[in-house]
Amino acid sequence: MRKLPTDSLGKSEITTAVQRAVEAALAAVLQQQKRRPAKLPPPTRKQAAKAAADPRPSSSKHGFRGVPPPLDFSLADLSPDQLLTEFECAALTRLSTSSFEAWRKRPDHPLKWTKITGGRVRYRAGDVRQFIASGYRPRRGRPRKKDPPSAPRRRVARPRATINPGATVP
């Protein structure tokens, strides 16, 4: 790099010239960013809530499995026939979405559910209200398997070993 003669320009003049060049380059970059159209539409309210609740990347094969953040609507305002998603029910009850998934596999499921077209699971708002009012608290872990009733055991008489006092041991 070639040195500029310092006698023609002062140090302060060089500094101001460099600052102006940097500012001009920065203004040009900002101007280009303003001209670019947005590639994706802004996320919906549901997508934003899901992204905020799930710190993992969205490429997970299981989907969201945690406790979602509280919702911004009231369950009391909904009609009893209103259908809610698993995510919304989990947010209302403050339980994990995987709890609802596991409950559907059990015959003694504490919350009624409905499958609609496409195999999607929905819960009625009235059933969710009733579930919350019941005060049901899920147990941790897997449900215990019930043992089938066993038939009473028959005792088998075993012959006792007798010791012959007159016998000699070889």
C-alpha positions in Angstrom: 0.0 0.0 0.0 1.3 3.4 -1.0 1.7 6.1 1.7 0.1 9.4 1.1 2.2 12.4 1.6 1.2 13.9 5.0 2.3 17.4 4.1 -0.5 17.9 1.5 -3.3 16.5 3.8 -3.5 16.7 7.6 -4.3 13.7 9.8 -7.7 15.1 10.8 -8.6 15.6 7.1 -7.8 12.0 6.3 -9.9 10.8 9.3 -12.9 12.8 8.1 -12.5 11.6 4.5 -12.5 7.9 5.8 -15.5 8.5 8.0 -17.5 10.1 5.1 -16.6 7.1 2.8 -17.7 4.6 5.5 -21.0 6.5 6.0 -21.7 6.6 2.3 -21.1 2.8 2.0 -23.4 2.2 5.0 -26.1 4.4 3.5 -25.9 2.5 0.2 -26.3 -0.9 1.9 -29.3 0.4 3.9 -30.9 1.7 0.8 -30.5 -1.7 -0.9 -32.1 -3.4 2.0 -35.1 -1.1 1.9 -35.7 -1.9 -1.8 -35.8 -5.7 -1.3 -39.3 -7.1 -1.0 -40.0 -9.5 1.9 -39.6 -13.1 0.8 -42.0 -14.7 3.3 -45.3 -13.3 4.7 -45.2 -12.6 8.4 -46.1 -15.6 10.6 -49.6 -16.1 11.8 -50.4 -15.7 15.5 -50.5 -19.4 16.0 -47.2 -19.9 14.2 -45.6 -17.2 16.3 -46.9 -18.7 19.6 -45.6 -22.1 18.6 -42.2 -20.8 17.6 -41.9 -18.9 20.9 -42.9 -22.0 22.9 -40.6 -24.4 21.1 -36.8 -23.7 21.3 -36.0 -26.7 19.1 -35.8 -26.5 15.4 -39.0 -27.3 13.5 -37.4 -30.3 11.8 -38.2 -32.5 14.7 -40.1 -35.6 13.6 -42.3 -35.6 16.7 -43.4 -32.0 16.6 -44.0 -29.9 19.7 -44.1 -32.0 22.9 -43.9 -29.5 25.8 -46.2 -27.2 27.7 -47.3 -24.3 25.4 -47.6 -20.8 26.7 -51.0 -19.5 27.9 -53.5 -18.6 25.3 -54.9 -15.1 24.8 -58.6 -16.1 24.8 -60.9 -17.2 27.5 -62.5 -20.7 27.7 -65.6 -19.1 29.2 -66.2 -17.0 26.1 -66.3 -20.1 23.8 -69.5 -22.1 23.0 -69.6 -25.7 24.3 -69.5 -27.0 20.8 -66.4 -25.1 19.8 -63.6 -27.4 18.7 -60.1 -26.9 20.1 -56.8 -28.3 19.0 -54.5 -30.4 21.2 -52.1 -27.4 21.4 -54.9 -25.1 22.6 -56.2 -27.7 25.2 -52.6 -28.1 26.5 -52.3 -24.4 26.9 -55.6 -24.1 28.7 -54.9 -27.0 31.1 -51.2 -26.2 31.4 -50.3 -29.8 30.6 -47.9 -31.2 28.0 -49.2 -32.0 24.5 -47.6 -35.5 24.8 -49.9 -36.1 27.8 -53.0 -35.8 25.6 -51.4 -38.0 23.0 -50.7 -40.7 25.6 -54.2 -40.4 27.1 -55.8 -41.1 23.7 -54.1 -44.6 23.7 -55.6 -45.5 27.0 -59.2 -46.8 27.5 -59.7 -44.8 30.7 -58.9 -41.5 28.9 -60.0 -38.6 31.2 -60.9 -36.2 28.4 -63.3 -36.9 25.5 -61.9 -36.3 22.0 -63.1 -36.4 18.4 -61.4 -37.2 15.1 -62.3 -35.0 12.2 -61.4 -35.3 8.5 -57.8 -36.0 7.8 -57.4 -37.8 11.2 -57.0 -34.6 13.1 -57.9 -34.7 16.8 -60.1 -32.0 18.3 -61.6 -31.5 21.8 -64.9 -29.8 22.5 -64.8 -26.7 24.7 -67.6 -28.1 27.0 -65.6 -31.3 27.6 -62.5 -29.3 28.4 -64.4 -27.2 30.9 -65.8 -30.3 32.5 -62.3 -31.8 32.6 -60.8 -28.7 34.3 -63.7 -28.6 36.8 -63.2 -32.3 37.7 -59.8 -31.5 39.1 -58.2 -34.6 37.5 -54.4 -34.7 38.1 -52.4 -37.0 35.8 -50.0 -39.5 37.4 -46.5 -39.4 36.4 -45.0 -42.2 34.3 -46.7 -45.1 32.5 -49.9 -46.6 33.8 -49.5 -49.8 35.7 -50.4 -53.0 34.0 -53.2 -54.9 35.8 -52.3 -58.5 36.5 -54.9 -61.0 35.4 -56.6 -62.7 38.4 -54.7 -65.8 39.1 -56.2 -69.2 40.0 -55.4 -70.3 43.6 -52.3 -72.4 43.8 -52.6 -76.1 44.7 -50.1 -77.3 47.1 -48.1 -80.3 46.0 -47.1 -82.7 48.7 -43.4 -83.5 48.4 -41.9 -86.6 49.9 -39.7 -85.8 52.8 -36.2 -87.2 52.9 -35.9 -89.6 55.8 -32.7 -90.4 57.6 -32.3 -94.0 58.6 -30.4 -94.0 61.9 -29.1 -97.6 61.4 -27.6 -97.0 57.9 -23.9 -96.5 57.5 -22.4 -94.0 55.1 -19.8 -95.5 52.7 
